Amino acid sequence: MECQHFEQRLSPEGFLVFASAPWFGARDDHYGMPRWPACVEAAACRLRGEDEEFRRAEGDWMTRIGPAPAAVTADLEVTRELLL
């Protein structure tokens, strides 16, 4: 699979940019777009471990990426407010 080729050769951050690049500008769930607040709420819920469906669906992917940085998870309310 071509995607695995890049995942093995890029840094985790670089791979995330590579994997998400096709969606930039083509969706309504980016910063400043109508669905952004709902996306921020969903992300905060996932970081708190409250989204079991997401964990089941994306668990392997999230394990490979690794945990969120401590600066993001130290105070999720502050992170949520900053993103909004």
C-alpha positions as CSV (number, residue, x, y, z in Angstrom):
1,M,0.0,0.0,0.0
2,E,1.4,3.4,-1.0
3,C,0.3,5.1,2.2
4,Q,2.3,2.7,4.3
5,H,5.4,3.5,2.3
6,F,5.2,7.2,3.3
7,E,4.2,6.4,6.8
8,Q,7.5,4.5,7.2
9,R,9.6,7.2,5.7
10,L,8.2,10.4,7.1
11,S,8.2,11.7,10.6
12,P,4.9,11.3,12.4
13,E,4.2,15.0,11.9
14,G,5.1,14.9,8.3
15,F,3.0,11.9,7.7
16,L,0.0,13.6,9.3
17,V,0.4,16.5,6.9
18,F,0.8,14.2,4.0
19,A,-2.3,12.1,4.9
20,S,-4.5,15.2,5.4
21,A,-3.3,17.4,2.5
22,P,-5.9,16.2,0.0
23,W,-8.6,17.5,2.2
24,F,-7.3,21.0,2.7
25,G,-9.8,23.6,1.4
26,A,-12.2,20.9,0.2
27,R,-14.3,20.5,3.4
28,D,-16.3,22.6,5.8
29,D,-14.7,21.4,9.0
30,H,-11.5,23.5,9.1
31,Y,-10.8,26.5,11.3
32,G,-13.2,29.3,10.6
33,M,-15.6,27.0,8.7
34,P,-19.2,26.3,9.8
35,R,-18.5,22.9,11.4
36,W,-15.3,23.9,13.2
37,P,-16.8,24.2,16.6
38,A,-18.3,20.7,16.4
39,C,-14.9,19.3,15.3
40,V,-13.2,21.0,18.3
41,E,-15.8,19.5,20.7
42,A,-15.4,16.0,19.1
43,A,-11.6,16.3,19.4
44,A,-11.8,17.3,23.1
45,C,-14.2,14.4,23.8
46,R,-11.7,12.0,22.1
47,L,-8.8,13.4,24.1
48,R,-10.7,12.8,27.3
49,G,-11.3,9.2,26.2
50,E,-15.0,9.6,25.9
51,D,-15.5,8.5,22.3
52,E,-15.5,4.7,22.3
53,E,-16.8,4.4,18.7
54,F,-13.8,6.5,17.5
55,R,-11.4,4.4,19.6
56,R,-12.8,1.2,18.0
57,A,-12.7,2.6,14.5
58,E,-9.4,4.4,14.7
59,G,-7.6,2.7,17.5
60,D,-4.8,1.1,15.4
61,W,-4.2,4.4,13.6
62,M,-4.1,6.3,16.9
63,T,-1.7,3.7,18.5
64,R,0.7,4.2,15.6
65,I,0.6,8.0,15.8
66,G,1.1,8.0,19.6
67,P,-0.4,10.1,22.3
68,A,-1.3,13.7,22.0
69,P,1.5,16.1,23.3
70,A,1.3,16.9,27.0
71,A,0.9,20.6,26.1
72,V,-2.4,19.8,24.4
73,T,-3.8,17.4,27.0
74,A,-2.6,19.2,30.2
75,D,-5.7,21.4,30.3
76,L,-8.3,20.4,27.7
77,E,-10.6,23.3,28.4
78,V,-7.8,25.8,27.6
79,T,-7.0,23.8,24.5
80,R,-10.6,23.8,23.4
81,E,-11.0,27.5,24.0
82,L,-7.8,28.3,22.1
83,L,-9.0,26.2,19.1
84,L,-12.3,27.9,19.0
